[in-house]
């Protein structure tokens, strides 16, 4: 799907988040779980953002 939509795939972004410490219920991440997800996303996207160039106005 990522290839078809030209989206950047972040593999394993939800890995190990089924630990009750990171869930507000049996499915949804709590604040700690969201922090882990956002850190993983930032880690993968920051190098891409540093390479990005702004389009002229």
mmJSON file of the N, C-alpha and C atoms, coordinates in Angstrom:
{"data_MODEL":{"atom_site":{
"group_PDB":["ATOM","ATOM","ATOM","ATOM","ATOM","ATOM","ATOM","ATOM","ATOM","ATOM","ATOM","ATOM","ATOM","ATOM","ATOM","ATOM","ATOM","ATOM","ATOM","ATOM","ATOM","ATOM","ATOM","ATOM","ATOM","ATOM","ATOM","ATOM","ATOM","ATOM","ATOM","ATOM","ATOM","ATOM","ATOM","ATOM","ATOM","ATOM","ATOM","ATOM","ATOM","ATOM","ATOM","ATOM","ATOM","ATOM","ATOM","ATOM","ATOM","ATOM","ATOM","ATOM","ATOM","ATOM","ATOM","ATOM","ATOM","ATOM","ATOM","ATOM","ATOM","ATOM","ATOM","ATOM","ATOM","ATOM","ATOM","ATOM","ATOM","ATOM","ATOM","ATOM","ATOM","ATOM","ATOM","ATOM","ATOM","ATOM","ATOM","ATOM","ATOM","ATOM","ATOM","ATOM","ATOM","ATOM","ATOM","ATOM","ATOM","ATOM","ATOM","ATOM","ATOM","ATOM","ATOM","ATOM","ATOM","ATOM","ATOM","ATOM","ATOM","ATOM","ATOM","ATOM","ATOM","ATOM","ATOM","ATOM","ATOM","ATOM","ATOM","ATOM","ATOM","ATOM","ATOM","ATOM","ATOM","ATOM","ATOM","ATOM","ATOM","ATOM","ATOM","ATOM","ATOM","ATOM","ATOM","ATOM","ATOM","ATOM","ATOM","ATOM","ATOM","ATOM","ATOM","ATOM","ATOM","ATOM","ATOM","ATOM","ATOM","ATOM","ATOM","ATOM","ATOM","ATOM","ATOM","ATOM","ATOM","ATOM","ATOM","ATOM","ATOM","ATOM","ATOM","ATOM","ATOM","ATOM","ATOM","ATOM","ATOM","ATOM","ATOM","ATOM","ATOM","ATOM","ATOM","ATOM","ATOM","ATOM","ATOM"],
"id":[1,2,3,4,5,6,7,8,9,10,11,12,13,14,15,16,17,18,19,20,21,22,23,24,25,26,27,28,29,30,31,32,33,34,35,36,37,38,39,40,41,42,43,44,45,46,47,48,49,50,51,52,53,54,55,56,57,58,59,60,61,62,63,64,65,66,67,68,69,70,71,72,73,74,75,76,77,78,79,80,81,82,83,84,85,86,87,88,89,90,91,92,93,94,95,96,97,98,99,100,101,102,103,104,105,106,107,108,109,110,111,112,113,114,115,116,117,118,119,120,121,122,123,124,125,126,127,128,129,130,131,132,133,134,135,136,137,138,139,140,141,142,143,144,145,146,147,148,149,150,151,152,153,154,155,156,157,158,159,160,161,162,163,164,165,166,167,168,169,170,171],
"type_symbol":["N","C","C","N","C","C","N","C","C","N","C","C","N","C","C","N","C","C","N","C","C","N","C","C","N","C","C","N","C","C","N","C","C","N","C","C","N","C","C","N","C","C","N","C","C","N","C","C","N","C","C","N","C","C","N","C","C","N","C","C","N","C","C","N","C","C","N","C","C","N","C","C","N","C","C","N","C","C","N","C","C","N","C","C","N","C","C","N","C","C","N","C","C","N","C","C","N","C","C","N","C","C","N","C","C","N","C","C","N","C","C","N","C","C","N","C","C","N","C","C","N","C","C","N","C","C","N","C","C","N","C","C","N","C","C","N","C","C","N","C","C","N","C","C","N","C","C","N","C","C","N","C","C","N","C","C","N","C","C","N","C","C","N","C","C","N","C","C","N","C","C"],
"label_atom_id":["N","CA","C","N","CA","C","N","CA","C","N","CA","C","N","CA","C","N","CA","C","N","CA","C","N","CA","C","N","CA","C","N","CA","C","N","CA","C","N","CA","C","N","CA","C","N","CA","C","N","CA","C","N","CA","C","N","CA","C","N","CA","C","N","CA","C","N","CA","C","N","CA","C","N","CA","C","N","CA","C","N","CA","C","N","CA","C","N","CA","C","N","CA","C","N","CA","C","N","CA","C","N","CA","C","N","CA","C","N","CA","C","N","CA","C","N","CA","C","N","CA","C","N","CA","C","N","CA","C","N","CA","C","N","CA","C","N","CA","C","N","CA","C","N","CA","C","N","CA","C","N","CA","C","N","CA","C","N","CA","C","N","CA","C","N","CA","C","N","CA","C","N","CA","C","N","CA","C","N","CA","C","N","CA","C","N","CA","C","N","CA","C","N","CA","C","N","CA","C"],
"label_alt_id":[null,null,null,null,null,null,null,null,null,null,null,null,null,null,null,null,null,null,null,null,null,null,null,null,null,null,null,null,null,null,null,null,null,null,null,null,null,null,null,null,null,null,null,null,null,null,null,null,null,null,null,null,null,null,null,null,null,null,null,null,null,null,null,null,null,null,null,null,null,null,null,null,null,null,null,null,null,null,null,null,null,null,null,null,null,null,null,null,null,null,null,null,null,null,null,null,null,null,null,null,null,null,null,null,null,null,null,null,null,null,null,null,null,null,null,null,null,null,null,null,null,null,null,null,null,null,null,null,null,null,null,null,null,null,null,null,null,null,null,null,null,null,null,null,null,null,null,null,null,null,null,null,null,null,null,null,null,null,null,null,null,null,null,null,null,null,null,null,null,null,null],
"label_comp_id":["UNK","UNK","UNK","UNK","UNK","UNK","UNK","UNK","UNK","UNK","UNK","UNK","UNK","UNK","UNK","UNK","UNK","UNK","UNK","UNK","UNK","UNK","UNK","UNK","UNK","UNK","UNK","UNK","UNK","UNK","UNK","UNK","UNK","UNK","UNK","UNK","UNK","UNK","UNK","UNK","UNK","UNK","UNK","UNK","UNK","UNK","UNK","UNK","UNK","UNK","UNK","UNK","UNK","UNK","UNK","UNK","UNK","UNK","UNK","UNK","UNK","UNK","UNK","UNK","UNK","UNK","UNK","UNK","UNK","UNK","UNK","UNK","UNK","UNK","UNK","UNK","UNK","UNK","UNK","UNK","UNK","UNK","UNK","UNK","UNK","UNK","UNK","UNK","UNK","UNK","UNK","UNK","UNK","UNK","UNK","UNK","UNK","UNK","UNK","UNK","UNK","UNK","UNK","UNK","UNK","UNK","UNK","UNK","UNK","UNK","UNK","UNK","UNK","UNK","UNK","UNK","UNK","UNK","UNK","UNK","UNK","UNK","UNK","UNK","UNK","UNK","UNK","UNK","UNK","UNK","UNK","UNK","UNK","UNK","UNK","UNK","UNK","UNK","UNK","UNK","UNK","UNK","UNK","UNK","UNK","UNK","UNK","UNK","UNK","UNK","UNK","UNK","UNK","UNK","UNK","UNK","UNK","UNK","UNK","UNK","UNK","UNK","UNK","UNK","UNK","UNK","UNK","UNK","UNK","UNK","UNK"],
"label_asym_id":["A","A","A","A","A","A","A","A","A","A","A","A","A","A","A","A","A","A","A","A","A","A","A","A","A","A","A","A","A","A","A","A","A","A","A","A","A","A","A","A","A","A","A","A","A","A","A","A","A","A","A","A","A","A","A","A","A","A","A","A","A","A","A","A","A","A","A","A","A","A","A","A","A","A","A","A","A","A","A","A","A","A","A","A","A","A","A","A","A","A","A","A","A","A","A","A","A","A","A","A","A","A","A","A","A","A","A","A","A","A","A","A","A","A","A","A","A","A","A","A","A","A","A","A","A","A","A","A","A","A","A","A","A","A","A","A","A","A","A","A","A","A","A","A","A","A","A","A","A","A","A","A","A","A","A","A","A","A","A","A","A","A","A","A","A","A","A","A","A","A","A"],
"label_entity_id":["1","1","1","1","1","1","1","1","1","1","1","1","1","1","1","1","1","1","1","1","1","1","1","1","1","1","1","1","1","1","1","1","1","1","1","1","1","1","1","1","1","1","1","1","1","1","1","1","1","1","1","1","1","1","1","1","1","1","1","1","1","1","1","1","1","1","1","1","1","1","1","1","1","1","1","1","1","1","1","1","1","1","1","1","1","1","1","1","1","1","1","1","1","1","1","1","1","1","1","1","1","1","1","1","1","1","1","1","1","1","1","1","1","1","1","1","1","1","1","1","1","1","1","1","1","1","1","1","1","1","1","1","1","1","1","1","1","1","1","1","1","1","1","1","1","1","1","1","1","1","1","1","1","1","1","1","1","1","1","1","1","1","1","1","1","1","1","1","1","1","1"],
"label_seq_id":[1,1,1,2,2,2,3,3,3,4,4,4,5,5,5,6,6,6,7,7,7,8,8,8,9,9,9,10,10,10,11,11,11,12,12,12,13,13,13,14,14,14,15,15,15,16,16,16,17,17,17,18,18,18,19,19,19,20,20,20,21,21,21,22,22,22,23,23,23,24,24,24,25,25,25,26,26,26,27,27,27,28,28,28,29,29,29,30,30,30,31,31,31,32,32,32,33,33,33,34,34,34,35,35,35,36,36,36,37,37,37,38,38,38,39,39,39,40,40,40,41,41,41,42,42,42,43,43,43,44,44,44,45,45,45,46,46,46,47,47,47,48,48,48,49,49,49,50,50,50,51,51,51,52,52,52,53,53,53,54,54,54,55,55,55,56,56,56,57,57,57],
"pdbx_PDB_ins_code":[null,null,null,null,null,null,null,null,null,null,null,null,null,null,null,null,null,null,null,null,null,null,null,null,null,null,null,null,null,null,null,null,null,null,null,null,null,null,null,null,null,null,null,null,null,null,null,null,null,null,null,null,null,null,null,null,null,null,null,null,null,null,null,null,null,null,null,null,null,null,null,null,null,null,null,null,null,null,null,null,null,null,null,null,null,null,null,null,null,null,null,null,null,null,null,null,null,null,null,null,null,null,null,null,null,null,null,null,null,null,null,null,null,null,null,null,null,null,null,null,null,null,null,null,null,null,null,null,null,null,null,null,null,null,null,null,null,null,null,null,null,null,null,null,null,null,null,null,null,null,null,null,null,null,null,null,null,null,null,null,null,null,null,null,null,null,null,null,null,null,null],
"Cartn_x":[0.821,0.0,0.872,1.951,2.831,3.384,3.761,4.292,3.218,2.006,0.913,0.534,0.66,0.264,1.459,2.652,3.896,4.11,3.655,3.853,5.161,5.775,7.007,6.627,7.144,6.838,7.83,7.323,8.168,7.911,8.757,8.543,8.61,7.806,7.846,7.553,6.84,6.565,5.734,4.97,4.145,4.715,5.928,6.533,6.629,6.286,6.391,5.469,4.511,3.595,2.374,2.384,1.272,1.505,2.542,2.839,1.833,1.193,0.198,0.714,2.029,2.583,2.364,2.142,2.029,0.615,-0.35,-1.715,-2.692,-3.654,-4.711,-5.859,-5.975,-6.915,-6.216,-6.926,-6.278,-5.745,-6.077,-5.702,-4.955,-5.428,-4.953,-3.777,-2.761,-1.612,-1.971,-1.307,-1.445,-0.378,-0.172,0.792,2.201,2.598,3.927,4.024,2.962,2.951,3.025,2.288,2.346,3.735,4.372,5.73,6.685,6.569,7.418,7.165,5.892,5.542,6.106,5.905,6.368,7.891,8.588,10.05,10.531,9.866,10.242,10.0,8.893,8.591,9.611,9.887,10.851,12.228,12.628,13.941,14.058,12.986,13.025,12.846,12.059,11.76,12.755,13.396,14.33,15.417,16.056,17.051,16.452,15.236,14.583,14.284,13.852,13.541,14.794,15.916,17.17,17.609,17.227,17.579,16.584,15.435,14.361,14.719,14.211,14.375,13.004,12.926,11.663,11.429,10.219,9.86,9.742,10.101,9.948,8.476,8.208,6.818,6.208],
"Cartn_y":[-1.183,0.0,1.256,1.245,2.423,2.717,1.67,1.862,2.434,1.902,2.367,3.818,4.237,5.605,6.548,6.035,6.794,7.362,6.614,7.0,6.399,7.025,6.511,5.462,4.265,3.16,3.145,3.07,2.948,1.562,0.606,-0.771,-0.884,-1.765,-2.092,-0.913,0.088,1.264,0.891,-0.177,-0.597,-1.811,-2.232,-3.415,-3.263,-4.314,-4.412,-3.471,-2.876,-1.974,-2.699,-4.016,-4.757,-5.005,-4.416,-4.478,-3.598,-4.094,-3.307,-1.962,-1.831,-0.546,0.56,0.177,1.152,1.257,0.62,0.597,1.207,1.96,2.506,1.509,0.626,-0.49,-1.641,-2.595,-3.744,-3.433,-2.271,-1.957,-0.632,0.398,1.768,2.143,2.801,3.212,4.331,4.303,5.385,6.436,7.366,8.442,7.895,6.904,6.31,5.608,4.933,4.278,5.273,6.366,7.41,8.039,8.181,8.746,7.824,6.526,5.568,5.655,5.679,5.764,7.049,8.172,9.444,9.49,8.91,8.872,8.009,6.902,6.04,6.748,7.432,8.164,9.281,10.043,11.141,10.619,9.515,8.938,8.594,8.112,7.731,8.929,9.918,11.03,12.191,12.377,13.499,13.512,12.388,12.426,12.862,12.454,12.855,14.351,14.873,16.291,17.146,16.658,17.403,17.489,16.496,16.477,17.241,17.527,18.145,19.583,20.007,21.391,22.014,23.281,23.995,24.381,24.236,24.666,26.181,26.818,28.285,28.669,29.824,30.293,30.588],
"Cartn_z":[0.0,0.0,0.0,0.762,0.803,-0.589,-1.303,-2.653,-3.578,-3.489,-4.346,-4.075,-2.836,-2.468,-2.364,-2.62,-2.519,-1.111,-0.127,1.275,1.777,2.752,3.338,4.378,4.222,5.127,6.281,7.477,8.655,9.233,8.876,9.321,10.845,11.36,12.792,13.708,13.226,14.061,15.3,15.208,16.339,17.078,16.725,17.342,18.855,19.55,21.015,21.77,21.102,21.811,22.366,22.329,22.936,24.42,24.963,26.389,27.131,28.176,28.915,29.427,29.615,30.067,29.041,27.772,26.693,26.123,26.771,26.261,27.251,26.718,27.573,27.707,26.738,26.78,26.068,25.572,24.936,23.533,22.985,21.606,21.481,22.143,21.908,22.802,22.206,23.01,23.988,25.124,26.097,25.797,26.708,26.474,26.237,27.016,26.831,25.478,25.069,23.77,22.631,22.74,21.712,21.647,22.782,22.806,22.039,22.242,21.529,20.026,19.639,18.214,17.607,18.266,17.705,17.624,18.595,18.539,17.372,17.137,16.013,14.681,14.572,13.343,13.135,14.178,14.07,13.683,14.259,13.962,12.479,11.877,10.464,9.533,9.938,9.047,9.14,10.265,10.411,9.347,9.019,7.942,6.6,6.329,5.084,5.089,6.221,6.318,6.164,6.656,6.516,5.058,4.254,2.837,1.979,2.519,1.736,1.378,0.249,-0.166,-0.313,-0.009,-0.131,-1.593,-2.024,-3.363,-3.378,-4.483,-4.544,-4.473,-3.91,-3.787,-5.117],
"occupancy":[1.0,1.0,1.0,1.0,1.0,1.0,1.0,1.0,1.0,1.0,1.0,1.0,1.0,1.0,1.0,1.0,1.0,1.0,1.0,1.0,1.0,1.0,1.0,1.0,1.0,1.0,1.0,1.0,1.0,1.0,1.0,1.0,1.0,1.0,1.0,1.0,1.0,1.0,1.0,1.0,1.0,1.0,1.0,1.0,1.0,1.0,1.0,1.0,1.0,1.0,1.0,1.0,1.0,1.0,1.0,1.0,1.0,1.0,1.0,1.0,1.0,1.0,1.0,1.0,1.0,1.0,1.0,1.0,1.0,1.0,1.0,1.0,1.0,1.0,1.0,1.0,1.0,1.0,1.0,1.0,1.0,1.0,1.0,1.0,1.0,1.0,1.0,1.0,1.0,1.0,1.0,1.0,1.0,1.0,1.0,1.0,1.0,1.0,1.0,1.0,1.0,1.0,1.0,1.0,1.0,1.0,1.0,1.0,1.0,1.0,1.0,1.0,1.0,1.0,1.0,1.0,1.0,1.0,1.0,1.0,1.0,1.0,1.0,1.0,1.0,1.0,1.0,1.0,1.0,1.0,1.0,1.0,1.0,1.0,1.0,1.0,1.0,1.0,1.0,1.0,1.0,1.0,1.0,1.0,1.0,1.0,1.0,1.0,1.0,1.0,1.0,1.0,1.0,1.0,1.0,1.0,1.0,1.0,1.0,1.0,1.0,1.0,1.0,1.0,1.0,1.0,1.0,1.0,1.0,1.0,1.0],
"B_iso_or_equiv":[0.0,0.0,0.0,0.0,0.0,0.0,0.0,0.0,0.0,0.0,0.0,0.0,0.0,0.0,0.0,0.0,0.0,0.0,0.0,0.0,0.0,0.0,0.0,0.0,0.0,0.0,0.0,0.0,0.0,0.0,0.0,0.0,0.0,0.0,0.0,0.0,0.0,0.0,0.0,0.0,0.0,0.0,0.0,0.0,0.0,0.0,0.0,0.0,0.0,0.0,0.0,0.0,0.0,0.0,0.0,0.0,0.0,0.0,0.0,0.0,0.0,0.0,0.0,0.0,0.0,0.0,0.0,0.0,0.0,0.0,0.0,0.0,0.0,0.0,0.0,0.0,0.0,0.0,0.0,0.0,0.0,0.0,0.0,0.0,0.0,0.0,0.0,0.0,0.0,0.0,0.0,0.0,0.0,0.0,0.0,0.0,0.0,0.0,0.0,0.0,0.0,0.0,0.0,0.0,0.0,0.0,0.0,0.0,0.0,0.0,0.0,0.0,0.0,0.0,0.0,0.0,0.0,0.0,0.0,0.0,0.0,0.0,0.0,0.0,0.0,0.0,0.0,0.0,0.0,0.0,0.0,0.0,0.0,0.0,0.0,0.0,0.0,0.0,0.0,0.0,0.0,0.0,0.0,0.0,0.0,0.0,0.0,0.0,0.0,0.0,0.0,0.0,0.0,0.0,0.0,0.0,0.0,0.0,0.0,0.0,0.0,0.0,0.0,0.0,0.0,0.0,0.0,0.0,0.0,0.0,0.0],
"pdbx_formal_charge":[null,null,null,null,null,null,null,null,null,null,null,null,null,null,null,null,null,null,null,null,null,null,null,null,null,null,null,null,null,null,null,null,null,null,null,null,null,null,null,null,null,null,null,null,null,null,null,null,null,null,null,null,null,null,null,null,null,null,null,null,null,null,null,null,null,null,null,null,null,null,null,null,null,null,null,null,null,null,null,null,null,null,null,null,null,null,null,null,null,null,null,null,null,null,null,null,null,null,null,null,null,null,null,null,null,null,null,null,null,null,null,null,null,null,null,null,null,null,null,null,null,null,null,null,null,null,null,null,null,null,null,null,null,null,null,null,null,null,null,null,null,null,null,null,null,null,null,null,null,null,null,null,null,null,null,null,null,null,null,null,null,null,null,null,null,null,null,null,null,null,null],
"auth_seq_id":[1,1,1,2,2,2,3,3,3,4,4,4,5,5,5,6,6,6,7,7,7,8,8,8,9,9,9,10,10,10,11,11,11,12,12,12,13,13,13,14,14,14,15,15,15,16,16,16,17,17,17,18,18,18,19,19,19,20,20,20,21,21,21,22,22,22,23,23,23,24,24,24,25,25,25,26,26,26,27,27,27,28,28,28,29,29,29,30,30,30,31,31,31,32,32,32,33,33,33,34,34,34,35,35,35,36,36,36,37,37,37,38,38,38,39,39,39,40,40,40,41,41,41,42,42,42,43,43,43,44,44,44,45,45,45,46,46,46,47,47,47,48,48,48,49,49,49,50,50,50,51,51,51,52,52,52,53,53,53,54,54,54,55,55,55,56,56,56,57,57,57],
"auth_comp_id":["UNK","UNK","UNK","UNK","UNK","UNK","UNK","UNK","UNK","UNK","UNK","UNK","UNK","UNK","UNK","UNK","UNK","UNK","UNK","UNK","UNK","UNK","UNK","UNK","UNK","UNK","UNK","UNK","UNK","UNK","UNK","UNK","UNK","UNK","UNK","UNK","UNK","UNK","UNK","UNK","UNK","UNK","UNK","UNK","UNK","UNK","UNK","UNK","UNK","UNK","UNK","UNK","UNK","UNK","UNK","UNK","UNK","UNK","UNK","UNK","UNK","UNK","UNK","UNK","UNK","UNK","UNK","UNK","UNK","UNK","UNK","UNK","UNK","UNK","UNK","UNK","UNK","UNK","UNK","UNK","UNK","UNK","UNK","UNK","UNK","UNK","UNK","UNK","UNK","UNK","UNK","UNK","UNK","UNK","UNK","UNK","UNK","UNK","UNK","UNK","UNK","UNK","UNK","UNK","UNK","UNK","UNK","UNK","UNK","UNK","UNK","UNK","UNK","UNK","UNK","UNK","UNK","UNK","UNK","UNK","UNK","UNK","UNK","UNK","UNK","UNK","UNK","UNK","UNK","UNK","UNK","UNK","UNK","UNK","UNK","UNK","UNK","UNK","UNK","UNK","UNK","UNK","UNK","UNK","UNK","UNK","UNK","UNK","UNK","UNK","UNK","UNK","UNK","UNK","UNK","UNK","UNK","UNK","UNK","UNK","UNK","UNK","UNK","UNK","UNK","UNK","UNK","UNK","UNK","UNK","UNK"],
"auth_asym_id":["A","A","A","A","A","A","A","A","A","A","A","A","A","A","A","A","A","A","A","A","A","A","A","A","A","A","A","A","A","A","A","A","A","A","A","A","A","A","A","A","A","A","A","A","A","A","A","A","A","A","A","A","A","A","A","A","A","A","A","A","A","A","A","A","A","A","A","A","A","A","A","A","A","A","A","A","A","A","A","A","A","A","A","A","A","A","A","A","A","A","A","A","A","A","A","A","A","A","A","A","A","A","A","A","A","A","A","A","A","A","A","A","A","A","A","A","A","A","A","A","A","A","A","A","A","A","A","A","A","A","A","A","A","A","A","A","A","A","A","A","A","A","A","A","A","A","A","A","A","A","A","A","A","A","A","A","A","A","A","A","A","A","A","A","A","A","A","A","A","A","A"],
"auth_atom_id":["N","CA","C","N","CA","C","N","CA","C","N","CA","C","N","CA","C","N","CA","C","N","CA","C","N","CA","C","N","CA","C","N","CA","C","N","CA","C","N","CA","C","N","CA","C","N","CA","C","N","CA","C","N","CA","C","N","CA","C","N","CA","C","N","CA","C","N","CA","C","N","CA","C","N","CA","C","N","CA","C","N","CA","C","N","CA","C","N","CA","C","N","CA","C","N","CA","C","N","CA","C","N","CA","C","N","CA","C","N","CA","C","N","CA","C","N","CA","C","N","CA","C","N","CA","C","N","CA","C","N","CA","C","N","CA","C","N","CA","C","N","CA","C","N","CA","C","N","CA","C","N","CA","C","N","CA","C","N","CA","C","N","CA","C","N","CA","C","N","CA","C","N","CA","C","N","CA","C","N","CA","C","N","CA","C","N","CA","C","N","CA","C","N","CA","C","N","CA","C"],
"pdbx_PDB_model_num":[1,1,1,1,1,1,1,1,1,1,1,1,1,1,1,1,1,1,1,1,1,1,1,1,1,1,1,1,1,1,1,1,1,1,1,1,1,1,1,1,1,1,1,1,1,1,1,1,1,1,1,1,1,1,1,1,1,1,1,1,1,1,1,1,1,1,1,1,1,1,1,1,1,1,1,1,1,1,1,1,1,1,1,1,1,1,1,1,1,1,1,1,1,1,1,1,1,1,1,1,1,1,1,1,1,1,1,1,1,1,1,1,1,1,1,1,1,1,1,1,1,1,1,1,1,1,1,1,1,1,1,1,1,1,1,1,1,1,1,1,1,1,1,1,1,1,1,1,1,1,1,1,1,1,1,1,1,1,1,1,1,1,1,1,1,1,1,1,1,1,1]
}}}
